[in-house]
């Protein structure tokens, strides 16, 4: 990839950021999340320490929902939206390769999610500091894991959007999200359960080994409770990054390949 290709990807990424800044849904999701975070101290508890933990856990849970919504909605609508406005045809009529467009749009959506998480982190860390007098930069670990999970979801949503409508793409990505979070329990029991139908066992086993375990990215409770049970160190975060990078690359490759072959 030459400098021209990198610039093209950067241009497409920045166009996504600019488009998101003009979307009411972006501000609505971000504002709704921040408002709910500010109201989390109203959760009743008998002890201040417990209240801090509950507040942080609830706030991180809301942040996860925000990242999920942004990743899925933007990922599933970016390509169909430009097809509907016919701006995609004008873009691809220039000396731009489809994979540059596809990768640039992906990078732009991830950048939008990352920006939202940074803003949420600033609000959250200042609020905890002002409300409880506790400075907790360790919350960044949870937000980093949330971003990694969102990066996978964006790649899946964009893959679905190549041939499906935004609504179908959102539903498929939501199904993927649920399946990847229950694979450690539901799919494992379906694969190993005694007396299970052989077809059910085979299908469960197939999806168990093919799908990423997104539950590994859910470290909200651990971080919210001050990592008292175990500390999330650099090794664990690097492992999460490697998992996210691997699966994102796979879904991006498949999506880019299909997008390149699609008759526009």
N, C-alpha and C positions, 0 to 999 in steps of 0.2 A: 504494500500500500504506500503510494507516494504522498508527497505533501499536498498535492491537489486533491487526492482522495480524502485525506484527513480534513482539509478545509471544507470539502463538500459535506462530509458527515457533521462537522461542527456547525455549518450553516443550517442544515436541516434540524439539528438538535436545538439550536437557538430559536428557530421558527416555532418549534413546539412550545418552548417556554413563553414566547410572545403570545401564541394562540391561547395558552392556558391562562395568561394574565387578563385576557379579554373574555374569559368564560365565567359566567356567574356561578356555575356549579363548583368551580375551584374555590372561590371565596366563600361560598355557602358551606362547603364541607369543612374548610379550614376554620371559619368563624364558629360553626356549630361545635367543633371539637374543642376549641379554646374555651368557649362559654361553659361547656359541660365540665371541663377540667377545673375551671374556677369555682364550680359548684360542688366539686367532690368533697371538700371539707365538711359539708353538711351531713356526711355519712355518720350516723350515731356510733359512738364507741365509748367505753368506760375509761380508757387510758390514752394519753396523748401519743405515746409511742405506737400503739395499735392504730390510732387514727392516721398517723403519718404513713404507716405501711399500707393501710387500706386506700388512702388517698393516692399514693404512688401507683399501687396496683391498678386502681380504677382508671387513673390518668393514662397509664401505659396501654391498658386495654382499649381505651377510646382512641389513642393514637394508632394502634394496630388497625382498628376499623377504618380510620381515616386513610391510612396508607393503602389498605385493601381497596377501598372505594375509588381512590384516585388511580391506582394502578389498573384496575379492571375497566373502569369507565373510559379512561383515556386510551388504554391499550386496545380496547374493542371498538372504539369509534374513530381513531385517527385516520386509518386507511379508508373505510367506507365514507367518512365525512368528506375527505378530499376527492374521492371518486364522485360523490354526489354534487359537490361544487365544481367539479371538472378541473380543479386546479392541478390535480395529479398529472393529467395529460400534458399540460403546459410544462410542468416540471420535468417530466421524463422525455419530452421532445428535445430538450437540451442535451449537451454532452455529459449526462449524468447516468451512472449505472444504477440499476434497480437496487442492488445490494447496498449501495451507498445511501440511497434514500431510506431503505428499510432500517439499516443500522443507525442512521442519524435520528430517525423518529424514535427508535427504541431508547437511544441515549438521552434524547430530549425528555421523554416521559420519566425516565429514572431520575433525571436532574430535577424535574418538577416535584417529584415525590421527595427527593432528598432535601430540597429547599423547604418544603412544607414541614418536614421532620425537624430541620434545624430551627425554624421559627417556633415550632411546638416545644422543642427542647429549651429554648431560651425562656419562653413563657413558664414552662414547668419548673425549671431550676430556680428562676427568680421567685416564683410563687411559693415554692417550698421554703426558700430562704427567708422570705418576708413573713410568711404565715407561721412557720415553725422554728425559724432560726437555724435551719440545717442546710449546709451546702453539700449537694449530692451530685457531683459530676459523673459518678458511676452510672447514672441513668443513660448516659450516652451509649453504653454497651447494649442496652435493650433496644434503643432506637437504631443502632447499627444493624442488629439482627432483624429488626422490622424492615429496614431498607433492603437487606439481602433477600428476604422473603418476597418483598414487593417486586424486586428485580426479576425473580422467577415468574411471578404472576403476570408481569407486563409482557414477557416473552411468550407466555401461553396465550394471553388475550390477543396479542398481535397475530400469532399463528392462526387462531380461530377466525380472526377478522379478515383473513385473506380470501376466504370463500363464503363466510357466513355473515349475516346481518349483525349489527351491534347487539341487539337483544339476545340472539342465539349465542353470540360470542361471550357476552356477560354471563349467561346461564352456564355455558360449558366451562368457563373459567371458575365460576363459583363451585361447580361440581368437582372440578379438579382440586380446588382448595379444600373442600370437605374431605374428599377421598384421601388426600395427602396428609390430612391431620388425623384421620381415624385408621390409617393403614397399620399403625403399630399395635392396635387392639382389635378392631373389627376384621380387617383383612387377614391378620395373623390367625385369629380364631377360625376364620373361614377356611384358611389354608391347612390348618393343623387339627381342626376339630374332629373328634372321633364320630363316625357315622355320617359325616357330611357327604353329600352327593359328589361324585368324582368330578363332574363338570364344574360345580361350585368351587371345589378345592383347586381345580386347575386355573379357573379364572381369577380366584383370589390370589393364588400364588403368582400368577403372571403380573397382576397389577401391584402386588406387594413388592416385587423386585424391580419393576420398571419405574414406579413413581417415587419421587423424592419424599423423604420424611420431613414434612414441614413443621411437625411438632418440635423438632430439634431447635427450631428458630424461636420457639416460644420460651424465652427466658425472663418474661415480664415478672412473674411471681418471685423468682430467685432474686432479681435485681431490686424489686420493690421492698423485699424484706431484708435488705442489706447484705445479701449473699452469706447469710448465716449458716446455711446448710453446706454449700460449697461455693467456691469463688470461680467466677467466669473469667478465666485468664486469657492471655494472648493466644495460647495454643488452641483453645476452644473456639475463639473468634476466627482464627485463621482457618480452622476446619470448616466452620460455617461458610466462610468466604469461598473456600474451595468448592464446597458442595453447590453453592449458589452460582458460582462462575461456570461450573461444569454443566449443570442442567440448563442454565440460561443460554449457554453456547449451543447446546444441542437443539433446544427449541428455536433459537434464532436461525440456526443453519437450516432446519426443516422449513421454517416459515419463509426465510429468504429464498430457498430453493423453489418452493411453491409459488411465491410471489413473482419470481423471475420467469416461471413457466406459464403464469396466468395470462390469458388472452384479454388484454384491456381494450 
